[in-house]
């Protein structure tokens, strides 16, 4: 999996319930044709990253086809989740 581009927005918690900060990323991703996740429509991922004190974690993510907006029910491998988290850490506002 390769991340091609992204947008990011810091989410506001109007209730004040959540600890730390939350960031919403939209990542344009590319996977090889032989990968079961591959789609000729292209893919993007919506990811939420939580930052609490000096630690951050990938809270959730969803993968969609770009042109159809169809949700794809796939789980990333641990190495891919770590790659996404590292990318997001490098690109927070």
Chimera marker file (.cmm) of the C-alpha trace (Angstrom):
<marker_set name="trace">
<marker id="1" x="0.000" y="0.000" z="0.000" r="1" g="1" b="0" radius="0.5"/>
<marker id="2" x="1.202" y="3.483" z="-0.853" r="1" g="1" b="0" radius="0.5"/>
<marker id="3" x="-0.236" y="6.794" z="0.359" r="1" g="1" b="0" radius="0.5"/>
<marker id="4" x="-0.345" y="9.294" z="-2.522" r="1" g="1" b="0" radius="0.5"/>
<marker id="5" x="-1.858" y="12.391" z="-0.901" r="1" g="1" b="0" radius="0.5"/>
<marker id="6" x="-3.966" y="13.513" z="2.016" r="1" g="1" b="0" radius="0.5"/>
<marker id="7" x="-6.127" y="16.146" z="3.628" r="1" g="1" b="0" radius="0.5"/>
<marker id="8" x="-6.282" y="16.619" z="7.386" r="1" g="1" b="0" radius="0.5"/>
<marker id="9" x="-8.527" y="18.475" z="9.783" r="1" g="1" b="0" radius="0.5"/>
<marker id="10" x="-8.346" y="18.810" z="13.548" r="1" g="1" b="0" radius="0.5"/>
<marker id="11" x="-11.679" y="17.750" z="15.014" r="1" g="1" b="0" radius="0.5"/>
<marker id="12" x="-13.322" y="19.764" z="17.761" r="1" g="1" b="0" radius="0.5"/>
<marker id="13" x="-15.038" y="18.046" z="20.690" r="1" g="1" b="0" radius="0.5"/>
<marker id="14" x="-17.953" y="20.320" z="21.636" r="1" g="1" b="0" radius="0.5"/>
<marker id="15" x="-18.777" y="18.122" z="24.644" r="1" g="1" b="0" radius="0.5"/>
<marker id="16" x="-15.289" y="18.154" z="26.159" r="1" g="1" b="0" radius="0.5"/>
<marker id="17" x="-15.581" y="14.438" z="26.879" r="1" g="1" b="0" radius="0.5"/>
<marker id="18" x="-12.632" y="13.278" z="24.767" r="1" g="1" b="0" radius="0.5"/>
<marker id="19" x="-9.128" y="13.533" z="26.177" r="1" g="1" b="0" radius="0.5"/>
<marker id="20" x="-6.462" y="14.942" z="23.868" r="1" g="1" b="0" radius="0.5"/>
<marker id="21" x="-6.843" y="15.921" z="20.221" r="1" g="1" b="0" radius="0.5"/>
<marker id="22" x="-8.428" y="14.087" z="17.283" r="1" g="1" b="0" radius="0.5"/>
<marker id="23" x="-7.445" y="14.461" z="13.642" r="1" g="1" b="0" radius="0.5"/>
<marker id="24" x="-9.416" y="13.266" z="10.625" r="1" g="1" b="0" radius="0.5"/>
<marker id="25" x="-7.372" y="12.260" z="7.598" r="1" g="1" b="0" radius="0.5"/>
<marker id="26" x="-8.542" y="11.460" z="4.100" r="1" g="1" b="0" radius="0.5"/>
<marker id="27" x="-5.754" y="9.480" z="2.448" r="1" g="1" b="0" radius="0.5"/>
<marker id="28" x="-5.619" y="8.637" z="-1.240" r="1" g="1" b="0" radius="0.5"/>
<marker id="29" x="-4.098" y="5.164" z="-1.338" r="1" g="1" b="0" radius="0.5"/>
<marker id="30" x="-2.765" y="2.857" z="-4.006" r="1" g="1" b="0" radius="0.5"/>
<marker id="31" x="-2.428" y="-0.911" z="-3.795" r="1" g="1" b="0" radius="0.5"/>
<marker id="32" x="-0.956" y="-3.358" z="-6.320" r="1" g="1" b="0" radius="0.5"/>
<marker id="33" x="-3.347" y="-5.095" z="-8.710" r="1" g="1" b="0" radius="0.5"/>
<marker id="34" x="-2.664" y="-8.475" z="-7.096" r="1" g="1" b="0" radius="0.5"/>
<marker id="35" x="-3.786" y="-7.172" z="-3.668" r="1" g="1" b="0" radius="0.5"/>
<marker id="36" x="-7.317" y="-8.277" z="-2.694" r="1" g="1" b="0" radius="0.5"/>
<marker id="37" x="-8.075" y="-4.647" z="-1.792" r="1" g="1" b="0" radius="0.5"/>
<marker id="38" x="-7.327" y="-3.408" z="-5.320" r="1" g="1" b="0" radius="0.5"/>
<marker id="39" x="-10.076" y="-1.525" z="-7.138" r="1" g="1" b="0" radius="0.5"/>
<marker id="40" x="-9.929" y="-0.053" z="-10.623" r="1" g="1" b="0" radius="0.5"/>
<marker id="41" x="-12.018" y="2.828" z="-9.242" r="1" g="1" b="0" radius="0.5"/>
<marker id="42" x="-9.179" y="3.909" z="-6.951" r="1" g="1" b="0" radius="0.5"/>
<marker id="43" x="-9.213" y="3.953" z="-3.160" r="1" g="1" b="0" radius="0.5"/>
<marker id="44" x="-9.208" y="6.365" z="-0.277" r="1" g="1" b="0" radius="0.5"/>
<marker id="45" x="-9.157" y="5.914" z="3.458" r="1" g="1" b="0" radius="0.5"/>
<marker id="46" x="-10.761" y="7.960" z="6.207" r="1" g="1" b="0" radius="0.5"/>
<marker id="47" x="-8.658" y="7.671" z="9.366" r="1" g="1" b="0" radius="0.5"/>
<marker id="48" x="-9.091" y="9.144" z="12.838" r="1" g="1" b="0" radius="0.5"/>
<marker id="49" x="-5.946" y="9.635" z="14.910" r="1" g="1" b="0" radius="0.5"/>
<marker id="50" x="-6.042" y="10.416" z="18.633" r="1" g="1" b="0" radius="0.5"/>
<marker id="51" x="-3.216" y="12.331" z="20.280" r="1" g="1" b="0" radius="0.5"/>
<marker id="52" x="-3.070" y="12.131" z="24.073" r="1" g="1" b="0" radius="0.5"/>
<marker id="53" x="-0.085" y="13.689" z="25.842" r="1" g="1" b="0" radius="0.5"/>
<marker id="54" x="2.932" y="12.393" z="23.866" r="1" g="1" b="0" radius="0.5"/>
<marker id="55" x="1.284" y="9.307" z="22.369" r="1" g="1" b="0" radius="0.5"/>
<marker id="56" x="-0.859" y="8.914" z="19.290" r="1" g="1" b="0" radius="0.5"/>
<marker id="57" x="-2.923" y="6.025" z="18.008" r="1" g="1" b="0" radius="0.5"/>
<marker id="58" x="-5.056" y="5.102" z="15.038" r="1" g="1" b="0" radius="0.5"/>
<marker id="59" x="-8.573" y="5.079" z="16.520" r="1" g="1" b="0" radius="0.5"/>
<marker id="60" x="-10.472" y="3.960" z="13.440" r="1" g="1" b="0" radius="0.5"/>
<marker id="61" x="-10.343" y="3.823" z="9.670" r="1" g="1" b="0" radius="0.5"/>
<marker id="62" x="-12.597" y="3.003" z="6.749" r="1" g="1" b="0" radius="0.5"/>
<marker id="63" x="-11.620" y="2.265" z="3.163" r="1" g="1" b="0" radius="0.5"/>
<marker id="64" x="-13.748" y="3.395" z="0.201" r="1" g="1" b="0" radius="0.5"/>
<marker id="65" x="-13.673" y="3.208" z="-3.587" r="1" g="1" b="0" radius="0.5"/>
<marker id="66" x="-13.020" y="6.680" z="-4.942" r="1" g="1" b="0" radius="0.5"/>
<marker id="67" x="-15.501" y="6.952" z="-7.793" r="1" g="1" b="0" radius="0.5"/>
<marker id="68" x="-18.348" y="4.902" z="-6.305" r="1" g="1" b="0" radius="0.5"/>
<marker id="69" x="-17.944" y="5.904" z="-2.616" r="1" g="1" b="0" radius="0.5"/>
<marker id="70" x="-18.577" y="2.224" z="-1.828" r="1" g="1" b="0" radius="0.5"/>
<marker id="71" x="-17.366" y="1.160" z="1.650" r="1" g="1" b="0" radius="0.5"/>
<marker id="72" x="-14.972" y="-1.785" z="1.538" r="1" g="1" b="0" radius="0.5"/>
<marker id="73" x="-15.002" y="-3.971" z="4.646" r="1" g="1" b="0" radius="0.5"/>
<marker id="74" x="-11.290" y="-4.782" z="4.889" r="1" g="1" b="0" radius="0.5"/>
<marker id="75" x="-8.930" y="-4.742" z="7.851" r="1" g="1" b="0" radius="0.5"/>
<marker id="76" x="-5.368" y="-3.616" z="7.349" r="1" g="1" b="0" radius="0.5"/>
<marker id="77" x="-2.467" y="-5.741" z="8.474" r="1" g="1" b="0" radius="0.5"/>
<marker id="78" x="-0.617" y="-4.501" z="11.551" r="1" g="1" b="0" radius="0.5"/>
<marker id="79" x="2.325" y="-3.267" z="9.454" r="1" g="1" b="0" radius="0.5"/>
<marker id="80" x="-0.076" y="-1.279" z="7.237" r="1" g="1" b="0" radius="0.5"/>
<marker id="81" x="-1.810" y="0.235" z="10.274" r="1" g="1" b="0" radius="0.5"/>
<marker id="82" x="1.586" y="1.266" z="11.635" r="1" g="1" b="0" radius="0.5"/>
<marker id="83" x="2.511" y="2.816" z="8.270" r="1" g="1" b="0" radius="0.5"/>
<marker id="84" x="-0.748" y="4.811" z="8.213" r="1" g="1" b="0" radius="0.5"/>
<marker id="85" x="-0.198" y="6.014" z="11.781" r="1" g="1" b="0" radius="0.5"/>
<marker id="86" x="3.399" y="7.060" z="11.047" r="1" g="1" b="0" radius="0.5"/>
<marker id="87" x="2.281" y="8.940" z="7.938" r="1" g="1" b="0" radius="0.5"/>
<marker id="88" x="-0.446" y="10.724" z="9.875" r="1" g="1" b="0" radius="0.5"/>
<marker id="89" x="1.953" y="11.641" z="12.708" r="1" g="1" b="0" radius="0.5"/>
<marker id="90" x="4.228" y="13.305" z="10.157" r="1" g="1" b="0" radius="0.5"/>
<marker id="91" x="1.377" y="15.303" z="8.586" r="1" g="1" b="0" radius="0.5"/>
<marker id="92" x="-0.676" y="16.626" z="11.508" r="1" g="1" b="0" radius="0.5"/>
<marker id="93" x="-1.491" y="20.344" z="11.444" r="1" g="1" b="0" radius="0.5"/>
<link id1="1" id2="2" r="1" g="1" b="0" radius="0.2"/>
<link id1="2" id2="3" r="1" g="1" b="0" radius="0.2"/>
<link id1="3" id2="4" r="1" g="1" b="0" radius="0.2"/>
<link id1="4" id2="5" r="1" g="1" b="0" radius="0.2"/>
<link id1="5" id2="6" r="1" g="1" b="0" radius="0.2"/>
<link id1="6" id2="7" r="1" g="1" b="0" radius="0.2"/>
<link id1="7" id2="8" r="1" g="1" b="0" radius="0.2"/>
<link id1="8" id2="9" r="1" g="1" b="0" radius="0.2"/>
<link id1="9" id2="10" r="1" g="1" b="0" radius="0.2"/>
<link id1="10" id2="11" r="1" g="1" b="0" radius="0.2"/>
<link id1="11" id2="12" r="1" g="1" b="0" radius="0.2"/>
<link id1="12" id2="13" r="1" g="1" b="0" radius="0.2"/>
<link id1="13" id2="14" r="1" g="1" b="0" radius="0.2"/>
<link id1="14" id2="15" r="1" g="1" b="0" radius="0.2"/>
<link id1="15" id2="16" r="1" g="1" b="0" radius="0.2"/>
<link id1="16" id2="17" r="1" g="1" b="0" radius="0.2"/>
<link id1="17" id2="18" r="1" g="1" b="0" radius="0.2"/>
<link id1="18" id2="19" r="1" g="1" b="0" radius="0.2"/>
<link id1="19" id2="20" r="1" g="1" b="0" radius="0.2"/>
<link id1="20" id2="21" r="1" g="1" b="0" radius="0.2"/>
<link id1="21" id2="22" r="1" g="1" b="0" radius="0.2"/>
<link id1="22" id2="23" r="1" g="1" b="0" radius="0.2"/>
<link id1="23" id2="24" r="1" g="1" b="0" radius="0.2"/>
<link id1="24" id2="25" r="1" g="1" b="0" radius="0.2"/>
<link id1="25" id2="26" r="1" g="1" b="0" radius="0.2"/>
<link id1="26" id2="27" r="1" g="1" b="0" radius="0.2"/>
<link id1="27" id2="28" r="1" g="1" b="0" radius="0.2"/>
<link id1="28" id2="29" r="1" g="1" b="0" radius="0.2"/>
<link id1="29" id2="30" r="1" g="1" b="0" radius="0.2"/>
<link id1="30" id2="31" r="1" g="1" b="0" radius="0.2"/>
<link id1="31" id2="32" r="1" g="1" b="0" radius="0.2"/>
<link id1="32" id2="33" r="1" g="1" b="0" radius="0.2"/>
<link id1="33" id2="34" r="1" g="1" b="0" radius="0.2"/>
<link id1="34" id2="35" r="1" g="1" b="0" radius="0.2"/>
<link id1="35" id2="36" r="1" g="1" b="0" radius="0.2"/>
<link id1="36" id2="37" r="1" g="1" b="0" radius="0.2"/>
<link id1="37" id2="38" r="1" g="1" b="0" radius="0.2"/>
<link id1="38" id2="39" r="1" g="1" b="0" radius="0.2"/>
<link id1="39" id2="40" r="1" g="1" b="0" radius="0.2"/>
<link id1="40" id2="41" r="1" g="1" b="0" radius="0.2"/>
<link id1="41" id2="42" r="1" g="1" b="0" radius="0.2"/>
<link id1="42" id2="43" r="1" g="1" b="0" radius="0.2"/>
<link id1="43" id2="44" r="1" g="1" b="0" radius="0.2"/>
<link id1="44" id2="45" r="1" g="1" b="0" radius="0.2"/>
<link id1="45" id2="46" r="1" g="1" b="0" radius="0.2"/>
<link id1="46" id2="47" r="1" g="1" b="0" radius="0.2"/>
<link id1="47" id2="48" r="1" g="1" b="0" radius="0.2"/>
<link id1="48" id2="49" r="1" g="1" b="0" radius="0.2"/>
<link id1="49" id2="50" r="1" g="1" b="0" radius="0.2"/>
<link id1="50" id2="51" r="1" g="1" b="0" radius="0.2"/>
<link id1="51" id2="52" r="1" g="1" b="0" radius="0.2"/>
<link id1="52" id2="53" r="1" g="1" b="0" radius="0.2"/>
<link id1="53" id2="54" r="1" g="1" b="0" radius="0.2"/>
<link id1="54" id2="55" r="1" g="1" b="0" radius="0.2"/>
<link id1="55" id2="56" r="1" g="1" b="0" radius="0.2"/>
<link id1="56" id2="57" r="1" g="1" b="0" radius="0.2"/>
<link id1="57" id2="58" r="1" g="1" b="0" radius="0.2"/>
<link id1="58" id2="59" r="1" g="1" b="0" radius="0.2"/>
<link id1="59" id2="60" r="1" g="1" b="0" radius="0.2"/>
<link id1="60" id2="61" r="1" g="1" b="0" radius="0.2"/>
<link id1="61" id2="62" r="1" g="1" b="0" radius="0.2"/>
<link id1="62" id2="63" r="1" g="1" b="0" radius="0.2"/>
<link id1="63" id2="64" r="1" g="1" b="0" radius="0.2"/>
<link id1="64" id2="65" r="1" g="1" b="0" radius="0.2"/>
<link id1="65" id2="66" r="1" g="1" b="0" radius="0.2"/>
<link id1="66" id2="67" r="1" g="1" b="0" radius="0.2"/>
<link id1="67" id2="68" r="1" g="1" b="0" radius="0.2"/>
<link id1="68" id2="69" r="1" g="1" b="0" radius="0.2"/>
<link id1="69" id2="70" r="1" g="1" b="0" radius="0.2"/>
<link id1="70" id2="71" r="1" g="1" b="0" radius="0.2"/>
<link id1="71" id2="72" r="1" g="1" b="0" radius="0.2"/>
<link id1="72" id2="73" r="1" g="1" b="0" radius="0.2"/>
<link id1="73" id2="74" r="1" g="1" b="0" radius="0.2"/>
<link id1="74" id2="75" r="1" g="1" b="0" radius="0.2"/>
<link id1="75" id2="76" r="1" g="1" b="0" radius="0.2"/>
<link id1="76" id2="77" r="1" g="1" b="0" radius="0.2"/>
<link id1="77" id2="78" r="1" g="1" b="0" radius="0.2"/>
<link id1="78" id2="79" r="1" g="1" b="0" radius="0.2"/>
<link id1="79" id2="80" r="1" g="1" b="0" radius="0.2"/>
<link id1="80" id2="81" r="1" g="1" b="0" radius="0.2"/>
<link id1="81" id2="82" r="1" g="1" b="0" radius="0.2"/>
<link id1="82" id2="83" r="1" g="1" b="0" radius="0.2"/>
<link id1="83" id2="84" r="1" g="1" b="0" radius="0.2"/>
<link id1="84" id2="85" r="1" g="1" b="0" radius="0.2"/>
<link id1="85" id2="86" r="1" g="1" b="0" radius="0.2"/>
<link id1="86" id2="87" r="1" g="1" b="0" radius="0.2"/>
<link id1="87" id2="88" r="1" g="1" b="0" radius="0.2"/>
<link id1="88" id2="89" r="1" g="1" b="0" radius="0.2"/>
<link id1="89" id2="90" r="1" g="1" b="0" radius="0.2"/>
<link id1="90" id2="91" r="1" g="1" b="0" radius="0.2"/>
<link id1="91" id2="92" r="1" g="1" b="0" radius="0.2"/>
<link id1="92" id2="93" r="1" g="1" b="0" radius="0.2"/>
</marker_set>
